[in-house]
Amino acid sequence: MSKKFDAVEFSTAYLATVKLYKGPYVVYENQPGICHTHKSDRVIASIRSFARSRGERLNENRLKDVLDEIAAFAFEDAQPVVVHNRVAPYLEGYIYNLGNGRFLQNMGTGISVVSTLPEGIFFTETNTMLAMPELVQKFDIKALLNLFNCNNNAQKLLLLAWLTYTIATPKAAQLPFPILVVKAPAGSGKSFMCNKIIRQLVDPCAVPSQAMPKNIKDIAISSQNNHVLIYDNLRFIRQELSDGLCVVATGGSLAGRKLYTDGEEFSMDMRCALVLNGIHTFVTESDLVSRCLNITLKPIPDEARCSESELSAKLEEQLPSLIYTLHVLTAKIIATKGSAKVLYRSRMADFSLWVAGLEAVLGQEAGVLQEAYKQNVEQAKVAGVVDDSLFVSLSTFAQRYSKSNPWHGTPHELLSALEAQTSIAIGSDMPKNAAALSRKIPVLLDALTSNGVQAIRGRATDRYYKVWFEPKTSQSRDDGVEVTEHPAVPSSSSPHVDATHASDFDNAEELLG
């Protein structure tokens, strides 16, 4: 007569061979610092292997009982732990999980690859996470920039700023990520740029990109399991998903009722770096536009085209040195703490500080790249509504008035004045009444301001609007802006990093020439 299966005894014996943390997470002796969720394929395979070593077989019911017991042990006795996807904050810098038991430490004074994690640092590895190649210590920023098929040099440097910021910013730091928007015509290589170059440089994954989900819960799940999410070939983003992407970029939570319960609530953290690409102007909501960095790719001439297999082979050959270059450059930017200063205000203030650091590292005049970033966002605000009838009519109407002599009138009078213009054609999307006008102007206000149009609402005896045009000038520098301190920033005692390669840094113009 066979012995009755005892899930408690089996689980106790299995847990004696591993370490258990709240989550529940399982850590194996041959992978210290790597946490696996207790229902992951890796843990289930390990449990089945342990059962075979005991001469036992686990059917689905027995396996479920074992997993339930492991969860109970974790809840009652295990220590809590904070796990990281790809990047973890550490002292003045960060630790980056290269995969296959290799970790890159970047403390702002140089980089090193280690196989043992400091106490208290834990990573989780999903089934889709891929390891990076063995790094080659060759610093070649020019080769890195030559990969970027951007419209102009400023966009190349802004993309470089986004890549370095993304690998240096752990999600645990709770800092916002600017959303990278890659807009390009057909035949410009946008999918290769996103799915191959960007993906393999910052967060290699077996699912390089995906279609935009239909609901925000799917985005939340993906953001928990990735450091970078790439959504490919977008045409339009619904308002509720646009709002959700804003939350993912700046950080937040999604709460809801837990399955199979009446009143128990669950929550999921929503935070990761995002890349969106497409041919059309798909980012139109002003709240989302203000969080984006916009890159436009150039069409590739027929005579310059290569097969994807050729491009992939060339990238694979260069990748070990390109990843090394990216992290060395990141160390140099980290070392600018105390000297870099934000001269142009931006909603993504921490990224603006990072851009200022890149300016210093590349030897550019302070504020040049920051201004390019500010203009990049403002131009995108206008591009998203350039065909909107109210935006067009207000932009035309406002140019007849100045700040010293603004137009003044009620919402009804403003609508009548806009409709009376003969120089433009009014489309069917024009508000039909004063109430609709008053609801829509706040939605367009950010784009209108970027276009030099001021529409100020007030109330005296009646509600009124004051409208005028105020030309934008390039002299919009600020004395400075307070930003959240970046976790990957060392003390000012290390102004130079990786001196071995310091002479390899040319001026930015030479690098891009």
DAKAWO-V614293 format. One record per backbone hydrogen bond with DSSP energy under -0.5 kcal/mol. NH is the residue of the N-H (numbers start at 1). CO is the residue of the C=O. E is the energy in kcal/mol with one decimal. If there is no record, write none. Layout:
# DAKAWO-V614293
NH:CO:E ; NH:CO:E
This chain:
# DAKAWO-V614293
7:5:-0.6 ; 10:6:-2.5 ; 11:7:-2.6 ; 12:8:-2.4 ; 13:9:-2.2 ; 14:10:-2.4 ; 15:11:-2.7 ; 16:12:-0.9 ; 17:14:-1.9 ; 18:15:-0.8 ; 19:27:-2.4 ; 21:25:-2.6 ; 22:79:-2.5 ; 24:21:-0.6 ; 25:21:-2.7 ; 26:36:-3.0 ; 27:19:-2.6 ; 31:28:-1.5 ; 32:29:-0.6 ; 34:31:-1.9 ; 35:33:-0.6 ; 35:123:-4.0 ; 36:26:-2.1 ; 38:24:-1.5 ; 40:37:-2.2 ; 44:40:-2.5 ; 45:41:-2.5 ; 46:42:-1.7 ; 47:43:-2.7 ; 48:44:-2.3 ; 49:45:-2.1 ; 50:46:-2.4 ; 51:47:-2.2 ; 52:48:-2.1 ; 53:49:-1.8 ; 54:50:-0.8 ; 54:51:-0.8 ; 55:52:-1.5 ; 56:51:-3.0 ; 59:57:-0.6 ; 63:59:-2.6 ; 64:60:-2.3 ; 65:61:-2.1 ; 66:62:-2.3 ; 67:63:-2.6 ; 68:64:-2.3 ; 69:65:-2.2 ; 70:66:-2.4 ; 71:67:-2.2 ; 72:68:-2.0 ; 73:69:-2.7 ; 74:70:-2.3 ; 75:71:-2.2 ; 76:72:-2.1 ; 77:73:-2.9 ; 78:73:-0.9 ; 78:74:-0.8 ; 79:20:-0.6 ; 83:81:-0.6 ; 84:122:-1.5 ; 88:95:-2.8 ; 90:93:-1.9 ; 93:90:-2.9 ; 94:106:-2.1 ; 95:88:-2.8 ; 96:104:-2.9 ; 97:86:-2.9 ; 98:96:-0.9 ; 98:102:-1.8 ; 99:102:-1.0 ; 102:99:-1.1 ; 103:114:-2.8 ; 104:96:-3.1 ; 105:103:-0.6 ; 105:112:-3.3 ; 106:94:-2.6 ; 106:104:-0.5 ; 107:105:-0.5 ; 107:110:-1.3 ; 109:110:-0.6 ; 112:105:-1.8 ; 114:103:-3.2 ; 114:112:-0.5 ; 121:118:-1.8 ; 122:82:-0.6 ; 122:120:-0.6 ; 123:33:-3.1 ; 124:84:-2.5 ; 125:35:-0.9 ; 126:124:-0.5 ; 129:126:-0.8 ; 130:204:-1.9 ; 132:98:-3.4 ; 136:320:-1.0 ; 138:136:-2.5 ; 140:138:-0.7 ; 144:140:-1.4 ; 145:141:-2.5 ; 146:142:-2.0 ; 147:143:-0.5 ; 147:144:-1.1 ; 148:145:-1.4 ; 149:147:-0.7 ; 150:148:-1.0 ; 151:296:-2.0 ; 156:152:-1.4 ; 157:153:-2.1 ; 158:154:-2.2 ; 159:155:-2.5 ; 160:156:-2.0 ; 161:157:-2.2 ; 162:158:-2.2 ; 163:159:-2.4 ; 164:160:-2.2 ; 165:161:-2.4 ; 166:162:-2.3 ; 167:163:-1.9 ; 168:164:-1.2 ; 169:165:-0.6 ; 169:166:-0.6 ; 170:168:-0.7 ; 173:170:-1.2 ; 174:171:-1.8 ; 177:249:-3.1 ; 178:176:-0.5 ; 179:291:-2.6 ; 180:178:-0.5 ; 180:274:-2.5 ; 181:179:-0.6 ; 181:293:-3.1 ; 182:180:-0.6 ; 182:276:-3.2 ; 183:181:-0.7 ; 183:295:-2.8 ; 184:278:-1.8 ; 185:297:-0.5 ; 188:185:-1.0 ; 193:189:-2.4 ; 194:190:-2.4 ; 195:191:-3.1 ; 196:192:-1.7 ; 197:192:-2.0 ; 198:193:-3.0 ; 199:194:-1.6 ; 200:196:-2.2 ; 201:197:-1.7 ; 202:198:-1.8 ; 203:199:-2.2 ; 206:128:-3.2 ; 208:206:-0.6 ; 210:230:-2.0 ; 218:215:-0.6 ; 219:215:-1.0 ; 220:216:-2.3 ; 221:217:-2.3 ; 222:218:-2.1 ; 223:219:-2.5 ; 224:220:-1.4 ; 225:221:-1.0 ; 226:222:-0.6 ; 229:273:-2.6 ; 231:275:-2.9 ; 232:210:-1.9 ; 232:230:-0.5 ; 234:277:-3.0 ; 237:282:-0.7 ; 242:238:-2.7 ; 243:239:-2.4 ; 244:240:-1.7 ; 245:241:-2.5 ; 246:242:-1.6 ; 247:243:-1.6 ; 248:244:-2.2 ; 249:245:-2.3 ; 250:246:-2.0 ; 251:247:-2.7 ; 252:270:-1.3 ; 254:268:-2.5 ; 256:266:-2.0 ; 258:264:-3.2 ; 261:258:-1.2 ; 266:256:-2.9 ; 268:254:-2.3 ; 270:252:-3.2 ; 271:269:-0.5 ; 272:248:-1.4 ; 273:227:-2.4 ; 275:229:-2.3 ; 276:180:-2.9 ; 277:231:-1.9 ; 278:182:-1.7 ; 280:234:-0.6 ; 282:280:-1.2 ; 284:282:-0.8 ; 288:285:-0.7 ; 289:285:-2.7 ; 290:286:-2.0 ; 291:288:-1.5 ; 292:289:-1.8 ; 293:179:-3.1 ; 295:181:-3.3 ; 297:183:-1.4 ; 298:149:-2.1 ; 300:187:-2.0 ; 301:299:-0.6 ; 304:301:-1.4 ; 305:302:-1.2 ; 311:307:-2.3 ; 312:308:-2.8 ; 313:309:-2.1 ; 314:310:-2.2 ; 315:311:-2.5 ; 316:312:-2.7 ; 317:313:-1.6 ; 318:314:-1.8 ; 319:315:-2.4 ; 320:316:-0.5 ; 321:318:-0.9 ; 322:318:-2.1 ; 323:319:-2.7 ; 324:320:-1.2 ; 325:321:-2.5 ; 326:322:-2.4 ; 327:323:-2.0 ; 328:324:-2.4 ; 329:325:-2.6 ; 330:326:-1.8 ; 331:327:-2.0 ; 332:328:-1.7 ; 333:329:-2.0 ; 334:330:-2.6 ; 335:331:-1.6 ; 336:333:-1.8 ; 337:334:-1.4 ; 339:336:-2.5 ; 340:336:-2.2 ; 343:341:-0.6 ; 349:347:-1.7 ; 352:348:-1.8 ; 353:349:-1.9 ; 354:350:-1.7 ; 355:351:-2.6 ; 356:352:-2.0 ; 357:353:-1.8 ; 358:354:-2.1 ; 359:355:-2.2 ; 360:356:-1.8 ; 361:357:-2.2 ; 362:358:-2.5 ; 363:359:-0.6 ; 363:360:-0.7 ; 364:359:-2.5 ; 368:365:-1.9 ; 371:367:-2.5 ; 372:368:-1.6 ; 373:369:-2.1 ; 374:370:-2.4 ; 375:371:-2.7 ; 376:372:-2.0 ; 377:373:-1.9 ; 378:374:-2.2 ; 379:375:-2.7 ; 380:376:-1.3 ; 381:377:-1.9 ; 382:378:-1.6 ; 383:379:-2.4 ; 384:380:-1.8 ; 385:382:-1.3 ; 386:382:-0.5 ; 386:383:-0.6 ; 388:385:-2.0 ; 392:388:-2.6 ; 393:389:-2.7 ; 394:390:-2.6 ; 395:391:-2.3 ; 396:392:-2.1 ; 397:393:-2.6 ; 398:394:-2.8 ; 399:395:-0.8 ; 400:397:-1.5 ; 401:398:-2.2 ; 402:405:-0.9 ; 405:402:-0.5 ; 406:403:-0.6 ; 407:467:-2.9 ; 409:465:-1.9 ; 414:410:-2.5 ; 415:411:-2.4 ; 416:412:-2.2 ; 417:413:-2.2 ; 418:414:-2.4 ; 419:415:-2.4 ; 420:416:-1.4 ; 421:418:-1.1 ; 430:427:-1.4 ; 437:433:-2.0 ; 438:434:-2.4 ; 439:435:-1.6 ; 440:436:-1.8 ; 441:437:-2.2 ; 442:438:-0.7 ; 443:440:-0.6 ; 444:440:-1.5 ; 445:441:-1.0 ; 448:444:-2.8 ; 449:445:-2.7 ; 450:446:-2.0 ; 451:447:-1.3 ; 452:449:-1.7 ; 453:448:-3.0 ; 454:452:-0.5 ; 454:468:-2.8 ; 455:453:-0.5 ; 456:466:-2.7 ; 457:455:-0.5 ; 458:464:-2.4 ; 460:462:-2.2 ; 464:458:-2.6 ; 465:409:-3.1 ; 466:456:-2.6 ; 467:407:-2.0 ; 468:454:-1.9 ; 469:398:-0.7 ; 469:401:-2.1 ; 470:452:-3.4 ; 476:474:-1.8 ; 478:343:-3.9 ; 489:486:-0.6 ; 489:487:-0.7 ; 494:491:-1.1 ; 501:498:-2.2 ; 502:499:-1.1 ; 504:501:-1.4 ; 505:502:-1.4 ; 506:504:-0.7 ; 508:362:-1.4 ; 511:507:-2.2 ; 512:508:-2.0 ; 513:509:-0.8
